[in-house]
Amino acid sequence: MTDQANADLTSRSMAGLAQRLRDGPLQELTELHRKATLVSEMARSSHAARLEQLTELALLSLAAMEHFQAFTRELRAQITDLIGTAGRDLH
């Protein structure tokens, strides 16, 4: 594969990762923030309603964390590939 083809592939891969970060984990964190704000504003709600909201918040938090960790693993793999490619290009 030519240097330009490698650069194009890397650029597309990085753009795809950035889009997936925006559409996945960052969107989930935005939703988590919104839900946390709602929970903090429900001080006068019933105990059952607060418990339901806190449970939903905990589940959303766990899912967001798992998806962010998966994204981080993919990002690390991409960086490792780029370092390996850069090392091969030096030889």
PyMOL commands that set and color helices and strands:
alter all, ss='L'
color gray80, all
select helices_A, chain A and resi 3-23+25-40+47-90
alter helices_A, ss='H'
color red, helices_A
deselect
rebuild
show_as cartoon
